Every structure is written in C-alpha cells, then in structure tokens.
Amino acid sequence: MGIKGKNDCVGDGWRAGQAVGLRLWLHPLDLAGPGGYIGGRRVKLGSVIKSKMLGVYIFRWLCELLEVVVLQYVCHVLVFITVLLGTRYYLGSHAHPLPPGPWGVPVLGYLPFLNKDIHIAFMNLARKFGSVYRLSFGNKMLVVLTDPKIIRDAFKREEFHARPSSALYDMFDGYGLVNTSGVTWRDQRRFLHERLRALGMKTTGPGREQMEVRIMSEVECLLQCLATGKGKAMEVGELLCNASTNVMCSLLMSVRFRPNNPNFLRFMELHDEGFKLFLKCDITSYLPVCKYFPSVNENFQKLIQSRDESGEMIRNIIKERRETFDPSHTGDILDCYLLEEHRAKEEGRVLFEGKDFDRQLVQVMADMFSAGEETVKTCLLWALVYLLRHPKVMHKVQDELDAVVGRSRMPILDDQQHLPYTEATLCEVLRRSTVVPLGTSHATTRDTTLGGYTIPKGATVIPLIYACHMDSQLWEDPERFEPARFIDAEGRVKKPEQFIPFGVGRRMCLGNVLARSELFLFFTSILHVFNLAKPEDEPLPSMEGNLATTYTPKPFKLSFIPREVSKIGNIDMQSHELRTAGL
C-alpha cells in the first residue's frame, strides 16, 4: 500500500513501512534468480519462498503489535493532556476561579500528607496558598479560611449556614441542634436562645443571678474537693469535668450528678467513648467505602449503641419529669420544651416539622451537654497550665482580686467589669489554647463566591480559628503568653476582631455567655482561695496538647495551697433546688 496523502491514517503509514521492509528483506532472492546461488550455495526456489513467507508473517505480526502499542500510548497521552487541559479550564475559566491548593493523590486526596496536628499543617498551607484555599479529603472538597475578616463575611451569609452531609452525620437523621440545617435549625436556635436568656444566660440585666447561682453551687463543691487535697499533688481533670457537667445538667434538667454515682460514671463513660468512636468513624465522611470495612463497621455499630444507651438515660429523666410537670413553673430547658409541647397540643401546632418530639428533645440535650461540658473543662485545664508556667501572671491576678473583691467574699459576675487584668488573662488563655482550633465545619448550600474565588455547592468550609489566634501578622509574638495584649492604653479590656474563640455568625456557640461566665467564676474563685504550685517531683506541664474533639493538655499534676483567708472559708450562696432523678 502506498502513501496517498496528508489525510492517511497512522495505520497506512505503518503498512507502507511494512511493504518497504518486506521488499528490502526479499531483495537477495531477486539477485539469486529462479535457481541460482545465495551465499555460495545453490538453493531451490520453493524452500526459499516458504522460509521467506514464514518470516514475512512474523514480520507483519510484529509490525501490527508495534502499531497497537504505539496507538495505545498515543491515546493515553492524548487523554492525559485532555484531562489536564480540561481541569485547568475548569479551574481558571470562571469569572471567579476555584481557590488554589495542594494536589493530592488519587482517591485519598491530601489525607496521606496530614499529621496529628492538623491545625498547624493547615496554617502552614495558608502561608503558601493564601487565606482561602482548597484541598481534597477523599471525595470531599474542603475550603479552609484563615483570615478573620473573610470568616466573618462568610458566616453572616445564608449560603454558609449548612452542615456537611456524610454517612456519619446522616446517622442523626436531622435531629438535634449541632448537626442540623435549614428550618429546623433556625427554629430550634431561636427557641433556645430565648429560653436561655429567660433562665439568666445573659451578660447584663435582671435575672442573671439565676445563672450565677447554678454556677456558684458547683464552684463551692469544687473548692471543697480541692481543699481535701491538703496541698498534695493531684490531677483535677475529673473534678473539673464533674463541675462543668453539673452546671450543664442543672441548666438542662435540674439534675446533679454525684461524683461516685454509678449512673454518672456510666453516662460519662458513654460520652467519652462516643467521642472516640466518632473520630474513628470520621474517615467515612471522606471515603464512604470505608464504612464497609469490618473494623469501621464495628465502630459504627458501637457508636450507635453508645448513642442509644445514653439517649435512654435522658429519656428516663424526661419520662419522670412528665409525670410531675407543672406548666406554670419552668425551671430549666427540659421544662421549656415540655411547656412548648403542651401549648402545641392545645393550639394544634406541629413541632419540629413533624419529627418525633422525644427524639428531638433527647438529641438537643445531648448536643448542648457535649458542647458545654468539654469546652469549659478544657479551657480551665489550659488556664492552670499557663499559670503554673507563668506564676507572675497568677500573682498579678490575685492582687487585682484582693484589691477589687477583698478577702471577705467570693468574686461574682458583677465584679468582672472591674477586673481588667483578670479578664485579659482569661482572653489570653482562650487565644493561646484555642481549644477548638478547626472551628465548626460549615457547608455551602449553593455555588457562591468568597474572597474572589468560587466556592461550589456542598463544599465543606473550615474556619481555622487557630490561624486567627496564632498568625504573626495579626499578633505580636503569638507564641508568648501575654495578657497585656488585651489591655489598651487606658487600662480597659480590648478584644480585636481576630479574637473569635467561640466562632462568629449565626452559628457561633449558642452557650458562649454561659461558658464565659463559668470560666470567670471558676477561675477567679480558685485563685482567690488557692495558690497554684508545681509539685517538687513533677515536671512543668507540657505546652503541647492532644487534638481530638478539642485540643486538650496532656495529663499533669499540681498542688493547691490555701491562701490566707478571713471569711472566704464559709461560702454563703443561695440554695438552688436540684432534682436527683434517680442519679
């Protein structure tokens, strides 16, 4: 076959090459003639033709094989180039391109390149790709925000209010408060915000004493437990956990757990186990196929069982309360919900878009308990770490307390505005520890733009609070623990816009007022009654923590040395009636 022109296919060229090669290969036979000599020997034409034809067939087979291999290679190269150009077109052809970010590996994305300190890795990526960047976690696109102005801009917009959807989050079936979106979330948040304010959860105004009484009743119990240590080295994680837990339980259900109560121990065991199982199953949010792995599926089943068992304990409390419920008296969040149920039945209204009332109530209680207990306990532990490492700060706080509060009473919430250095120290603890360094994940409900980039619908958006609190361009020497950075030239507390320990926007921490009040009263009361000291045979607590649901300090011990007191030893607080509910 000859070469016909420019439009001939690649195969025609190969076949033309085969013909030329065959002709050259048979050329010696042409010189030999019908019965001539080749290489000095007389050969018969038939045997020569047979051997030559066999060689022809082999040659043609090799040429065709080579043709197929080359064509496949060319096709693969063309496909690769097409995909590459298509990707570049998709990323760059929009009026607003997608955010930049690191490349990952197929299927896994950027997951293999992360270490245990994800928040630090994310901040390092921001130095390379900017304050808005993306990366892939399995089948999910994550958009990380590190600029506080951009975070504020995003979270005041409706399209950023959703929660990510995955097999793990879908197990809640749209119940509760933390993992819900849309109408249910808006209605529940508005309802709880109003009821919490009615129960005293506010920064100023009448009624705040209700919240203060609940907190101070646990402060008194904690101080008594610390005093029993008689200055010996002790770990206080469980004591702080019990104290913060009881504040939440008082607010939610007017119940109080006793430290050695078996139901309390089991409830907290389920609570801690649930957090650990949740983290183990979180891989399914990015690689759904992992749900079918035996070990992951086993953890999923354990997580469901843990949720159901702890939920049943809350259901029993709800059941007992219903039997004695008085619509004319609402003393906690549970009463508020039962009153709303009572009114809805009288008015013929449908609650929670037709969802099961008890299941929604149980999940709301569990959500608020988990969020409130873990955060306060962890912040107080970090406060103790920093004061042990910076005793001058501790003494300066104590001097201010002595000057403003005196030695004859305990600090109260109304003292807060008159204790700027104490308040600044708490702010610095919140900044330096950043117990929720990754913030709470949001998701976009539609395609939108942010910071000059396109954010696709369904993208998971991470507000990197750690970067807001530890960026050297926002804070001078951010690694240093320095409360004075929160005090202005006139001696008043200043909180810059990059200080967002409880988040921003409509989905910011609902209990931030309660958390701040707890931190202030526990922190000031401990320092007003005790000096903190490092035991002689114990090292200083580490500045490194462990990242799980929150960033918690590593276990440490300290001593609580009683200060000179006058009437502080007899703490006289109003009594607050608590139901035991079998606990």
C-alpha positions as CSV (number, residue, x, y, z in Angstrom):
1,M,0.0,0.0,0.0
2,G,1.4,3.4,-1.0
3,I,1.2,6.7,0.8
4,K,-1.8,8.6,-0.5
5,G,-1.6,12.0,1.1
6,K,-2.0,14.1,4.2
7,N,-5.2,12.5,5.3
8,D,-3.9,9.0,5.5
9,C,-4.3,7.3,8.9
10,V,-1.4,6.3,11.1
11,G,-2.0,2.6,10.2
12,D,-1.5,3.4,6.5
13,G,2.0,4.7,7.3
14,W,2.8,1.6,9.2
15,R,1.6,-0.7,6.4
16,A,3.7,1.3,3.9
17,G,6.7,0.8,6.1
18,Q,5.9,-3.0,6.2
19,A,5.9,-3.1,2.3
20,V,9.2,-1.3,2.1
21,G,10.8,-3.5,4.7
22,L,9.5,-6.7,3.0
23,R,10.9,-5.6,-0.3
24,L,14.3,-5.0,1.1
25,W,14.2,-8.2,3.1
26,L,13.4,-10.2,-0.1
27,H,16.0,-8.4,-2.3
28,P,18.7,-11.1,-2.0
29,L,16.2,-13.6,-3.5
30,D,15.7,-11.3,-6.6
31,L,19.5,-11.4,-7.1
32,A,19.6,-15.2,-6.8
33,G,17.1,-15.8,-9.7
34,P,14.9,-18.9,-10.1
35,G,17.6,-21.4,-9.3
36,G,20.7,-19.5,-8.5
37,Y,23.2,-19.3,-5.8
38,I,22.9,-17.5,-2.4
39,G,25.9,-17.2,-0.3
40,G,27.8,-19.7,-2.5
41,R,25.2,-22.4,-2.2
42,R,22.6,-23.5,-4.8
43,V,19.1,-23.4,-3.4
44,K,15.6,-24.4,-4.6
45,L,13.1,-21.6,-5.1
46,G,10.3,-23.4,-3.2
47,S,12.2,-23.9,0.0
48,V,13.4,-20.3,-0.1
49,I,9.9,-19.0,-0.7
50,K,8.5,-21.0,2.3
51,S,11.1,-19.8,4.7
52,K,10.7,-16.2,3.4
53,M,6.9,-16.3,3.8
54,L,7.2,-17.5,7.4
55,G,9.5,-14.6,8.0
56,V,7.0,-12.3,6.3
57,Y,4.2,-13.4,8.6
58,I,6.4,-12.9,11.7
59,F,7.5,-9.5,10.5
60,R,3.9,-8.4,9.8
61,W,2.7,-9.7,13.2
62,L,5.5,-7.7,14.9
63,C,4.6,-4.6,13.0
64,E,0.9,-4.9,13.8
65,L,1.8,-5.5,17.5
66,L,4.0,-2.4,17.5
67,E,1.2,-0.4,15.8
68,V,-1.3,-1.3,18.5
69,V,1.2,-0.5,21.3
70,V,2.1,2.9,19.9
71,L,-1.5,3.8,19.2
72,Q,-2.5,2.9,22.8
73,Y,0.4,5.0,24.1
74,V,-0.6,7.9,21.9
75,C,-4.2,7.6,23.0
76,H,-3.2,7.6,26.7
77,V,-1.1,10.7,26.2
78,L,-3.9,12.4,24.4
79,V,-6.4,11.5,27.2
80,F,-4.0,12.8,29.9
81,I,-3.4,16.1,28.0
82,T,-7.2,16.4,27.5
83,V,-7.9,15.9,31.2
84,L,-5.1,18.2,32.3
85,L,-6.3,21.0,29.9
86,G,-9.9,20.4,30.9
87,T,-9.0,20.7,34.6
88,R,-7.1,23.9,34.0
89,Y,-10.0,25.2,32.0
90,Y,-12.5,24.4,34.8
91,L,-10.3,25.9,37.5
92,G,-9.5,29.1,35.5
93,S,-12.3,29.7,33.1
94,H,-14.8,31.0,35.7
95,A,-15.2,34.7,36.3
96,H,-14.0,33.6,39.8
97,P,-11.8,30.5,39.8
98,L,-11.7,27.9,42.5
99,P,-9.3,28.6,45.4
100,P,-5.8,27.4,44.9
101,G,-4.5,24.4,46.9
102,P,-2.1,21.5,47.1
103,W,-2.5,18.5,44.8
104,G,-3.3,15.1,46.5
105,V,-3.1,11.5,45.4
106,P,-6.0,9.7,43.6
107,V,-8.9,8.6,45.8
108,L,-7.3,9.7,49.0
109,G,-6.6,13.4,48.1
110,Y,-4.5,15.2,50.7
111,L,-5.2,12.8,53.6
112,P,-1.9,10.9,53.4
113,F,0.1,14.1,54.0
114,L,-1.5,15.2,57.3
115,N,-0.1,14.5,60.7
116,K,-1.7,14.6,64.2
117,D,-1.5,18.4,64.4
118,I,-3.9,19.1,61.6
119,H,-4.4,22.7,62.6
120,I,-0.7,23.5,62.3
121,A,-0.5,21.8,58.9
122,F,-3.5,23.9,57.7
123,M,-1.9,27.1,58.9
124,N,1.4,26.2,57.1
125,L,-0.6,25.6,53.9
126,A,-2.1,29.1,54.2
127,R,1.3,30.6,54.1
128,K,1.8,29.0,50.7
129,F,-1.7,29.3,49.1
130,G,-3.3,32.2,50.9
131,S,-6.1,32.9,53.3
132,V,-8.7,31.0,51.2
133,Y,-7.5,27.6,49.8
134,R,-8.9,24.2,49.0
135,L,-7.8,20.7,49.3
136,S,-9.4,17.3,48.8
137,F,-10.1,14.8,51.5
138,G,-11.2,11.7,49.7
139,N,-14.3,12.6,47.8
140,K,-14.8,15.9,49.7
141,M,-13.7,19.4,48.8
142,L,-12.6,21.3,51.8
143,V,-12.2,25.1,51.7
144,V,-10.1,26.4,54.6
145,L,-10.5,30.1,55.7
146,T,-7.7,31.7,57.8
147,D,-8.5,35.4,57.5
148,P,-10.9,36.6,60.3
149,K,-12.4,39.2,58.0
150,I,-13.2,36.6,55.4
151,I,-14.6,34.2,58.1
152,R,-16.9,36.9,59.4
153,D,-18.0,37.8,55.9
154,A,-18.8,34.1,55.0
155,F,-20.6,33.2,58.2
156,K,-23.0,36.1,58.1
157,R,-24.3,34.8,54.8
158,E,-27.2,32.4,54.5
159,E,-25.5,30.0,52.0
160,F,-22.7,29.2,54.5
161,H,-25.1,28.1,57.3
162,A,-25.4,24.4,56.4
163,R,-23.6,21.5,58.0
164,P,-21.7,18.9,55.9
165,S,-23.5,15.8,54.8
166,S,-21.9,12.4,55.2
167,A,-22.7,8.9,56.3
168,L,-21.5,9.7,59.8
169,Y,-23.6,12.9,60.2
170,D,-26.6,11.3,58.5
171,M,-26.9,8.8,61.4
172,F,-28.6,11.7,63.3
173,D,-31.4,11.8,60.7
174,G,-31.7,15.6,61.0
175,Y,-32.4,15.6,64.8
176,G,-30.8,17.8,67.3
177,L,-29.1,21.2,67.0
178,V,-25.5,20.8,66.1
179,N,-25.8,18.7,63.0
180,T,-29.0,20.2,61.6
181,S,-29.6,22.8,58.9
182,G,-32.4,24.8,57.4
183,V,-35.8,25.5,59.1
184,T,-35.4,23.0,61.9
185,W,-32.0,24.6,62.9
186,R,-33.3,28.2,62.7
187,D,-36.4,27.4,64.8
188,Q,-34.5,25.5,67.4
189,R,-31.8,28.0,67.8
190,R,-34.3,30.9,68.1
191,F,-36.3,28.9,70.7
192,L,-33.2,28.0,72.8
193,H,-31.8,31.5,72.6
194,E,-34.9,33.0,74.0
195,R,-35.3,30.3,76.7
196,L,-31.7,30.5,77.8
197,R,-31.9,34.3,78.3
198,A,-35.1,33.8,80.3
199,L,-33.1,31.4,82.5
200,G,-30.5,34.1,83.2
201,M,-27.9,33.4,80.4
202,K,-27.2,37.0,79.6
203,T,-24.3,39.4,80.0
204,T,-26.3,42.1,81.9
205,G,-29.7,42.8,83.3
206,P,-32.1,41.3,85.8
207,G,-32.3,37.5,86.0
208,R,-28.6,36.9,85.5
209,E,-28.4,35.8,89.1
210,Q,-30.2,32.6,88.2
211,M,-27.2,31.5,86.1
212,E,-24.8,32.7,88.7
213,V,-26.4,30.6,91.5
214,R,-26.2,27.5,89.3
215,I,-22.5,28.0,88.7
216,M,-21.5,29.0,92.2
217,S,-23.1,26.0,93.7
218,E,-20.7,23.9,91.7
219,V,-17.8,26.3,92.4
220,E,-18.3,25.7,96.1
221,C,-18.3,21.9,95.7
222,L,-15.1,22.1,93.6
223,L,-13.3,24.3,96.1
224,Q,-14.2,21.9,98.9
225,C,-12.8,19.0,96.9
226,L,-9.6,20.8,96.1
227,A,-9.2,21.7,99.8
228,T,-9.3,18.0,100.8
229,G,-6.1,17.5,98.8
230,K,-4.3,19.5,101.6
231,G,-1.6,20.8,99.2
232,K,-0.6,17.4,97.8
233,A,-0.1,16.8,94.1
234,M,-3.3,15.9,92.3
235,E,-4.9,15.7,88.8
236,V,-8.0,17.8,88.5
237,G,-9.4,16.7,85.1
238,E,-12.2,14.6,86.6
239,L,-13.1,17.2,89.2
240,L,-13.4,19.9,86.6
241,C,-15.4,17.5,84.4
242,N,-17.8,16.8,87.2
243,A,-18.2,20.6,88.0
244,S,-18.8,21.7,84.4
245,T,-21.1,18.7,83.8
246,N,-23.3,19.6,86.7
247,V,-23.6,23.2,85.6
248,M,-25.0,22.0,82.3
249,C,-27.2,19.3,83.8
250,S,-28.6,21.9,86.2
251,L,-29.4,24.2,83.3
252,L,-30.8,21.5,81.1
253,M,-32.6,19.2,83.5
254,S,-32.1,20.5,87.1
255,V,-30.3,17.3,88.0
256,R,-27.0,16.9,89.7
257,F,-24.6,14.0,89.3
258,R,-22.7,13.0,92.4
259,P,-19.0,12.1,91.6
260,N,-19.2,8.4,92.5
261,N,-22.7,7.8,91.3
262,P,-22.7,4.7,89.0
263,N,-25.2,6.3,86.6
264,F,-23.0,9.4,86.3
265,L,-19.9,7.2,85.8
266,R,-21.6,5.2,83.1
267,F,-23.0,8.3,81.4
268,M,-19.6,9.9,81.2
269,E,-18.1,6.6,80.0
270,L,-20.6,6.6,77.2
271,H,-19.9,10.2,76.5
272,D,-16.2,9.8,76.2
273,E,-16.5,6.5,74.3
274,G,-18.9,8.3,71.8
275,F,-16.3,11.0,71.1
276,K,-13.6,8.4,70.4
277,L,-15.8,6.3,68.2
278,F,-17.0,9.3,66.3
279,L,-13.4,10.2,65.4
280,K,-12.6,6.6,64.4
281,C,-15.6,6.6,62.1
282,D,-15.0,10.1,60.7
283,I,-12.9,8.6,57.8
284,T,-16.3,7.6,56.2
285,S,-17.1,11.2,55.7
286,Y,-14.3,11.4,53.1
287,L,-14.1,7.8,52.0
288,P,-17.6,6.3,52.2
289,V,-16.4,2.9,51.1
290,C,-14.6,2.5,54.4
291,K,-17.9,2.1,56.1
292,Y,-18.0,-1.5,54.7
293,F,-14.6,-2.3,56.2
294,P,-15.2,-4.8,59.2
295,S,-13.3,-2.7,61.8
296,V,-15.0,0.6,60.8
297,N,-18.4,-1.0,60.6
298,E,-17.9,-2.5,64.0
299,N,-17.1,1.0,65.4
300,F,-20.2,2.4,63.6
301,Q,-22.4,-0.2,65.4
302,K,-20.7,0.6,68.8
303,L,-21.3,4.3,68.2
304,I,-25.0,3.7,67.5
305,Q,-25.3,1.5,70.7
306,S,-23.5,4.2,72.8
307,R,-25.8,6.9,71.4
308,D,-28.9,4.8,72.1
309,E,-27.8,3.9,75.7
310,S,-27.0,7.4,76.7
311,G,-30.2,8.6,75.0
312,E,-32.2,6.1,77.0
313,M,-30.8,7.6,80.2
314,I,-32.0,11.0,79.1
315,R,-35.4,9.6,78.1
316,N,-35.9,8.2,81.6
317,I,-35.4,11.7,83.0
318,I,-37.9,13.1,80.6
319,K,-40.4,10.4,81.5
320,E,-40.1,11.1,85.2
321,R,-40.4,14.9,84.6
322,R,-43.6,14.5,82.5
323,E,-45.3,12.8,85.5
324,T,-44.7,15.8,87.7
325,F,-44.6,18.6,85.1
326,D,-46.3,21.8,86.1
327,P,-47.0,24.2,83.1
328,S,-46.9,27.2,85.5
329,H,-43.3,26.5,86.5
330,T,-40.4,26.3,84.1
331,G,-37.0,26.0,85.8
332,D,-34.8,24.6,83.1
333,I,-34.6,23.8,79.4
334,L,-36.5,20.5,79.8
335,D,-39.4,22.3,81.3
336,C,-39.4,24.8,78.5
337,Y,-39.7,22.0,75.9
338,L,-42.4,20.3,77.7
339,L,-44.3,23.6,78.0
340,E,-43.9,24.1,74.3
341,E,-45.2,20.6,73.7
342,H,-48.2,21.3,75.9
343,R,-49.0,24.5,74.1
344,A,-48.6,23.0,70.7
345,K,-51.2,20.3,71.6
346,E,-53.6,22.9,72.8
347,E,-53.2,25.0,69.7
348,G,-53.0,22.2,67.2
349,R,-49.5,23.1,66.0
350,V,-46.9,20.8,64.6
351,L,-43.4,20.9,66.1
352,F,-40.1,20.2,64.5
353,E,-41.6,19.8,61.0
354,G,-43.4,16.6,62.2
355,K,-40.3,15.0,63.7
356,D,-40.5,12.7,66.7
357,F,-40.7,15.1,69.7
358,D,-38.9,13.0,72.3
359,R,-36.1,12.0,69.9
360,Q,-35.5,15.7,69.0
361,L,-35.5,16.7,72.7
362,V,-33.0,13.9,73.6
363,Q,-30.7,14.9,70.8
364,V,-30.8,18.6,71.7
365,M,-30.0,17.8,75.3
366,A,-27.1,15.6,74.2
367,D,-25.8,18.3,71.8
368,M,-25.8,21.0,74.4
369,F,-24.3,18.8,77.1
370,S,-21.4,17.7,74.9
371,A,-20.6,21.2,73.7
372,G,-20.8,22.8,77.2
373,E,-19.0,20.3,79.3
374,E,-16.0,19.6,77.1
375,T,-15.1,23.2,76.2
376,V,-15.3,24.7,79.7
377,K,-13.3,21.8,81.3
378,T,-10.6,22.0,78.7
379,C,-10.2,25.8,79.0
380,L,-9.9,25.6,82.7
381,L,-7.2,22.9,82.4
382,W,-5.2,25.1,80.0
383,A,-5.6,28.1,82.4
384,L,-3.9,26.0,85.1
385,V,-1.1,25.0,82.7
386,Y,-0.3,28.7,81.8
387,L,-0.5,29.9,85.4
388,L,1.9,27.2,86.5
389,R,4.3,28.2,83.8
390,H,3.8,32.0,84.5
391,P,3.5,32.5,88.2
392,K,3.9,36.2,87.9
393,V,0.6,36.4,86.0
394,M,-1.1,34.3,88.7
395,H,0.1,36.7,91.4
396,K,-0.9,39.8,89.4
397,V,-4.5,38.3,89.0
398,Q,-4.6,37.6,92.7
399,D,-3.5,41.1,93.6
400,E,-6.3,42.5,91.5
401,L,-8.8,40.2,93.0
402,D,-7.7,41.2,96.5
403,A,-7.9,44.9,95.6
404,V,-11.4,44.8,94.0
405,V,-13.2,41.9,95.7
406,G,-11.4,41.9,99.0
407,R,-10.8,38.9,101.3
408,S,-14.2,38.7,102.9
409,R,-16.2,37.4,100.0
410,M,-16.0,35.4,96.7
411,P,-15.9,37.0,93.2
412,I,-19.3,37.5,91.5
413,L,-20.2,38.3,87.9
414,D,-20.7,41.9,88.6
415,D,-17.0,42.1,89.5
416,Q,-16.0,41.2,86.0
417,Q,-16.1,44.7,84.6
418,H,-13.8,45.9,87.4
419,L,-11.1,43.2,86.9
420,P,-9.5,44.1,83.5
421,Y,-6.2,42.2,84.1
422,T,-8.1,39.1,85.2
423,E,-10.4,39.3,82.1
424,A,-7.4,39.9,79.9
425,T,-5.7,36.8,81.3
426,L,-8.8,34.7,80.5
427,C,-8.8,36.1,77.0
428,E,-5.2,35.2,76.6
429,V,-5.9,31.6,77.8
430,L,-8.7,31.4,75.2
431,R,-6.4,32.7,72.5
432,R,-3.3,30.8,73.2
433,S,-5.0,27.4,73.8
434,T,-7.7,27.7,71.1
435,V,-9.4,24.6,72.3
436,V,-11.4,24.2,69.0
437,P,-8.6,25.0,66.5
438,L,-10.6,24.0,63.4
439,G,-13.8,25.7,64.5
440,T,-17.0,24.0,63.5
441,S,-17.4,22.9,59.9
442,H,-19.9,24.6,57.7
443,A,-21.2,23.7,54.2
444,T,-22.4,25.7,51.3
445,T,-26.0,25.4,50.1
446,R,-25.3,26.8,46.6
447,D,-22.5,27.9,44.4
448,T,-21.2,31.2,45.7
449,T,-18.1,33.4,45.8
450,L,-15.8,34.4,48.6
451,G,-12.5,36.3,48.6
452,G,-12.5,36.4,44.8
453,Y,-13.0,32.6,44.4
454,T,-15.8,30.4,43.5
455,I,-17.0,28.1,46.4
456,P,-19.1,25.2,44.9
457,K,-22.3,23.9,46.4
458,G,-21.7,21.2,49.0
459,A,-18.1,22.3,49.8
460,T,-17.1,21.8,53.5
461,V,-15.9,25.1,54.9
462,I,-13.4,25.1,57.8
463,P,-12.8,28.4,59.8
464,L,-9.3,27.9,61.0
465,I,-9.6,29.6,64.4
466,Y,-6.0,28.6,65.2
467,A,-4.7,30.7,62.4
468,C,-6.8,33.7,63.6
469,H,-5.2,33.4,67.0
470,M,-1.6,32.5,66.1
471,D,-0.8,34.3,63.0
472,S,2.3,36.5,63.5
473,Q,0.8,39.1,61.1
474,L,-2.2,39.5,63.4
475,W,-0.4,39.2,66.8
476,E,3.0,40.3,68.0
477,D,4.9,37.2,69.1
478,P,1.8,35.0,69.2
479,E,3.6,32.0,70.9
480,R,4.2,34.2,74.0
481,F,1.6,34.1,76.8
482,E,1.0,37.8,77.5
483,P,-2.4,39.0,78.9
484,A,-1.4,42.7,78.5
485,R,-2.0,42.4,74.7
486,F,-5.8,42.6,75.6
487,I,-5.5,45.8,77.5
488,D,-5.5,49.2,75.8
489,A,-3.6,52.4,76.7
490,E,-6.4,53.4,79.1
491,G,-6.3,50.2,81.0
492,R,-9.5,48.7,79.6
493,V,-10.0,45.3,78.0
494,K,-9.9,45.3,74.2
495,K,-10.8,42.4,72.0
496,P,-9.6,42.7,68.4
497,E,-11.7,41.3,65.6
498,Q,-9.3,38.4,65.0
499,F,-10.2,37.1,68.6
500,I,-13.0,34.7,67.9
501,P,-12.7,31.8,70.4
502,F,-16.5,31.0,70.2
503,G,-16.8,31.4,66.5
504,V,-18.8,34.1,64.6
505,G,-22.0,34.4,62.7
506,R,-25.4,32.9,63.3
507,R,-23.9,29.5,64.1
508,M,-21.5,30.8,66.7
509,C,-21.5,28.9,70.0
510,L,-25.0,29.2,71.5
511,G,-23.7,28.9,75.0
512,N,-20.9,31.3,74.8
513,V,-22.4,33.6,77.6
514,L,-22.7,30.6,79.9
515,A,-19.2,29.4,79.1
516,R,-17.6,32.8,79.7
517,S,-19.5,33.1,83.0
518,E,-18.3,29.7,84.1
519,L,-14.7,30.3,83.2
520,F,-14.7,33.6,85.1
521,L,-16.3,32.3,88.3
522,F,-14.3,29.0,88.4
523,F,-11.0,30.7,87.5
524,T,-11.3,33.7,89.9
525,S,-12.7,31.5,92.8
526,I,-9.8,29.1,92.5
527,L,-7.2,31.8,92.5
528,H,-8.9,33.7,95.3
529,V,-8.7,30.7,97.6
530,F,-5.6,28.9,96.5
531,N,-2.1,29.4,95.2
532,L,-1.1,27.1,92.4
533,A,2.2,25.3,92.7
534,K,4.2,22.7,90.8
535,P,5.0,19.6,93.0
536,E,8.7,19.2,93.5
537,D,8.9,15.8,91.9
538,E,6.7,16.7,88.9
539,P,7.7,18.4,85.7
540,L,6.1,21.6,84.4
541,P,3.0,20.7,82.3
542,S,3.6,20.5,78.6
543,M,2.6,23.2,76.2
544,E,1.8,20.5,73.6
545,G,-1.7,19.0,73.6
546,N,-3.7,16.3,72.1
547,L,-6.2,17.1,69.3
548,A,-9.4,15.2,69.4
549,T,-12.8,16.9,69.6
550,T,-11.0,19.7,71.4
551,Y,-7.3,20.4,71.9
552,T,-6.7,19.2,75.4
553,P,-3.5,19.5,77.5
554,K,-1.5,16.4,78.4
555,P,-2.2,15.0,81.9
556,F,-0.3,16.9,84.7
557,K,-0.4,17.3,88.4
558,L,-0.4,20.4,90.6
559,S,-0.8,21.4,94.2
560,F,-3.5,23.8,95.6
561,I,-2.0,25.7,98.5
562,P,-4.7,27.5,100.6
563,R,-4.2,31.3,100.8
564,E,-4.7,33.4,103.9
565,V,-8.5,33.9,104.3
566,S,-10.9,35.6,106.6
567,K,-14.5,34.7,105.8
568,I,-13.9,33.1,102.5
569,G,-13.9,29.7,104.0
570,N,-17.6,30.0,104.7
571,I,-19.1,30.4,101.2
572,D,-22.7,31.6,101.6
573,M,-24.6,31.1,98.4
574,Q,-28.3,30.9,97.8
575,S,-29.6,27.4,97.7
576,H,-30.7,26.0,94.4
577,E,-33.1,23.1,94.4
578,L,-31.9,20.2,92.2
579,R,-33.9,17.1,91.3
580,T,-31.8,13.9,91.6
581,A,-34.0,11.9,89.1
582,G,-32.5,8.6,90.4
583,L,-29.0,9.8,89.7
